[in-house]
């Protein structure tokens, strides 16, 4: 989705193009506006500190997201089509997890990328299938989806559990707040489905490996604040990076220090405290917030908050976009997501597709005439 969707959408727009350029430009600009504060300040702080980050700037991904949005509007992408895509994605992820766990013998499945990233995307898909199930009547879904969506949600949830990613699973409770937003006709179903999701989630957390990992996280959290000498643990390292970020914010509050690596921070002699060896070996931060603070200080932090606020406002009670945004925010506290090429690309791509399907429902197609894909 993040690699091929943009070029495919561009080809769609260039072939048999029948859309008014002015209306297309205005529509795409309106879609992109919420991302602009974060993207432009990101570019500015890179220029200010004269640093070139390993990850490309957000502007390139927003450009391709805009192309995906325009192509989806042109083709008339619908929620029903996206529901099928979510189901297929969940099944593919589940098949990959089964192969890695039972055939390759991995203790934690990783989807060929990274355990936590694979867990995040799997949780996203589980939530999508769940929400599409609640709204299937409004979206005029086929009868196949009535059975396919719960199965897809279950497959994606099992995949997420098999990744062992605690931060990804922490986003599941968000669905308990989003599900009641279903329309009047769906409130009873939403209540029943939410109870079922809660029971499934509770059962998952009773699974010994999952319980052990979450209990270990709690122990490591307490240990970090009790110990006098820092020891390397998964949670401890994350908390230490937060401490470093806020320490740098105190000395460089406005524009940060232009983060490139922890080793470079220590070598710059501008940091008034020692960075532990376990952190010096890290290639990057384990949270968006920490990296944003060190890279661009209060300016980049405020621009990010403004973009998040505008995205919430633009979601306009769309449960799918609420789910994307709230889930991504939870992911961002334990991992790089908005500041990660793959994570941000996936977010922008899915946001573009679901925004387009919502606008197609409200305003109709951008293209004139009837398209066979409608």
GUROPA-608276 format. One record per residue (C-alpha): x, y, z. Coordinates in steps of 0.5 Angstrom, whole numbers, padded with zeros to 4 digits, always signed. Layout:
residues N
XYZ...
end
This chain:
residues 374
+0000+0000+0000+0005+0005+0002+0010+0003-0004+0005+0002-0010-0001+0006-0008+0002+0012-0010+0005+0011-0017-0002+0007-0019-0006+0012-0017-0002+0017-0021-0003+0013-0027-0010+0012-0026-0010+0020-0026-0006+0021-0032-0010+0015-0036-0017+0018-0039-0017+0024-0034-0023+0027-0034-0023+0031-0028-0023+0039-0027-0016+0041-0025-0019+0047-0020-0024+0042-0017-0018+0037-0016-0013+0042-0013-0018+0045-0008-0020+0038-0006-0013+0035-0005-0010+0041-0002-0016+0041+0003-0014+0034+0005-0007+0036+0006-0007+0042+0010-0007+0038+0017-0001+0035+0015+0003+0042+0013+0005+0045+0020+0009+0038+0022+0012+0037+0015+0014+0044+0014+0017+0045+0021+0020+0039+0020+0024+0041+0014+0025+0048+0017+0029+0045+0023+0033+0040+0018+0035+0046+0015+0037+0050+0021+0041+0045+0024+0044+0043+0017+0042+0035+0018+0040+0030+0013+0036+0025+0017+0036+0017+0015+0029+0018+0014+0026+0022+0008+0022+0028+0010+0015+0028+0011+0013+0032+0005+0015+0027+0000+0010+0022+0004+0005+0027+0004+0005+0028-0003+0004+0021-0005-0001+0021+0000-0005+0027-0004-0004+0023-0010-0007+0017-0007-0013+0021-0005-0014+0024-0012-0014+0017-0015-0018+0014-0010-0023+0020-0011-0023+0019-0019-0024+0012-0018-0030+0012-0013-0027+0008-0008-0032+0006-0003-0032+0003+0004-0034-0004+0002-0028-0004-0002-0024-0002+0003-0027-0007+0008-0025-0013+0003-0018-0010+0003-0018-0010+0011-0020-0017+0011-0015-0020+0006-0010-0016+0009-0012-0019+0016-0012-0026+0013-0005-0025+0009-0002-0023+0016-0004-0029+0019-0001-0033+0014+0005-0030+0015+0005-0031+0022+0003-0038+0022+0009-0039+0017+0014-0035+0021+0012-0039+0028+0011-0046+0026+0015-0047+0020+0021-0042+0021+0021-0043+0028+0021-0036+0031+0019-0034+0038+0016-0027+0036+0013-0026+0029+0016-0020+0025+0013-0020+0018+0020-0019+0015+0020-0012+0018+0020-0011+0026+0016-0015+0031+0013-0008+0034+0011-0005+0027+0008-0012+0025+0004-0012+0031+0002-0005+0030-0001-0006+0023-0004-0012+0025-0008-0009+0031-0010-0003+0026-0013-0009+0021-0016-0012+0027-0020-0006+0029-0021-0004+0022-0025-0011+0021-0029-0010+0027-0031-0003+0025-0033-0005+0018-0037-0011+0021-0041-0005+0026-0042-0001+0020-0043-0006+0014-0051-0005+0013-0050+0003+0012-0044+0001+0007-0048-0004+0004-0044-0010+0005-0044-0016+0002-0047-0022+0006-0040-0025+0005-0037-0020+0009-0042-0021+0015-0038-0028+0016-0031-0025+0013-0030-0019+0018-0030-0022+0025-0026-0028+0022-0021-0022+0019-0021-0019+0026-0020-0025+0030-0014-0027+0025-0011-0020+0026-0011-0020+0033-0008-0027+0034-0002-0024+0029-0001-0018+0034-0001-0023+0040+0004-0027+0036+0009-0021+0035+0009-0020+0043+0009-0013+0042+0006-0010+0048+0005-0003+0045+0001-0005+0039-0004-0009+0044-0004-0003+0048-0009+0000+0043-0014-0005+0043-0018-0001+0049-0019+0005+0044-0024+0001+0040-0028+0000+0047-0029+0008+0046-0030+0008+0039-0035+0003+0038-0041+0006+0042-0041+0012+0036-0044+0007+0032-0051+0010+0029-0058+0009+0033-0059+0002+0029-0052-0001+0031-0052+0001+0038-0055-0006+0040-0050-0009+0036-0044-0005+0038-0045-0006+0045-0045-0014+0044-0039-0013+0039-0036-0009+0044-0037-0014+0050-0035-0020+0045-0028-0016+0044-0027-0015+0051-0028-0022+0053-0023-0024+0047-0018-0019+0049-0019-0021+0057-0018-0028+0054-0012-0026+0050-0009-0022+0056-0010-0029+0061-0005-0033+0056+0001-0034+0060+0006-0031+0055+0002-0025+0054+0001-0024+0061+0008-0025+0063+0011-0020+0058+0006-0015+0061+0008-0016+0068+0015-0016+0066+0014-0009+0063+0011-0007+0070+0017-0010+0074+0022-0006+0069+0018+0001+0070+0018+0000+0077+0026-0002+0077+0028+0004+0073+0025+0009+0078+0028+0005+0084+0035+0003+0082+0041+0008+0083+0045+0005+0077+0041+0005+0071+0041-0003+0068+0039-0004+0061+0032-0007+0060+0027-0006+0055+0022-0001+0059+0028+0002+0062+0032+0004+0056+0025+0007+0053+0025+0011+0060+0032+0013+0059+0031+0016+0052+0025+0020+0055+0030+0023+0061+0035+0025+0056+0030+0028+0051+0027+0033+0057+0034+0034+0059+0036+0037+0052+0029+0041+0052+0031+0045+0058+0038+0047+0055+0035+0048+0048+0028+0049+0049+0026+0053+0042+0029+0049+0036+0032+0043+0040+0039+0040+0038+0038+0037+0031+0038+0030+0033+0042+0025+0028+0044+0020+0034+0046+0019+0041+0053+0018+0040+0053+0025+0036+0049+0028+0042+0054+0026+0047+0060+0028+0042+0058+0035+0041+0059+0036+0049+0053+0040+0049+0049+0035+0053+0051+0036+0061+0050+0029+0063+0052+0022+0061+0048+0018+0056+0049+0011+0058+0052+0006+0054+0046+0002+0052+0043+0008+0049+0049+0010+0046+0048+0004+0041+0041+0005+0039+0040+0008+0032+0034+0012+0034+0029+0014+0039+0024+0009+0042+0018+0015+0041+0016+0020+0037+0015+0025+0042+0023+0024+0045+0025+0025+0038+0021+0031+0036+0023+0034+0042+0031+0033+0041+0030+0034+0033+0026+0041+0033+0025+0043+0040+0018+0047+0042+0017+0049+0035+0017+0042+0032+0013+0039+0038+0008+0045+0037+0007+0044+0030+0006+0036+0031+0001+0038+0036-0003+0043+0031-0003+0037+0026-0006+0032+0030-0011+0037+0032-0013+0039+0025-0013+0031+0023-0018+0030+0029-0022+0036+0027-0022+0033+0019-0024+0026+0022-0031+0029+0023-0034+0023+0027-0031+0018+0022-0030+0012+0026-0024+0009+0022-0020+0016+0022-0021+0016+0029-0018+0009+0030-0012+0011+0026-0011+0017+0029-0012+0014+0036-0008+0008+0035-0002+0011+0032-0002+0016+0038-0001+0010+0043+0004+0007+0038+0008+0013+0038+0009+0013+0046+0013+0007+0045+0016+0007+0038+0017+0011+0033+0011+0012+0028+0010+0019+0025+0018+0020+0025+0019+0013+0022+0018+0012+0014+0014+0006+0014+0010+0008+0020+0008+0015+0017+0007+0012+0010+0002+0007+0012-0002+0012+0016-0002+0017+0010-0004+0012+0005-0010+0009+0009-0012+0016+0012-0012+0018+0004-0016+0012+0002-0021+0013+0008-0022+0020+0007-0023+0019-0001-0028+0014+0001-0032+0019+0006-0032+0024+0001-0034+0020-0005-0040+0018-0001-0041+0026+0001-0040+0029-0005-0039+0024-0011-0034+0023-0015-0028+0028-0018-0029+0025-0025-0035+0027-0029-0038+0021-0032-0039+0014-0029-0033+0010-0028-0033+0002-0028-0030+0001-0022-0035+0005-0018
end
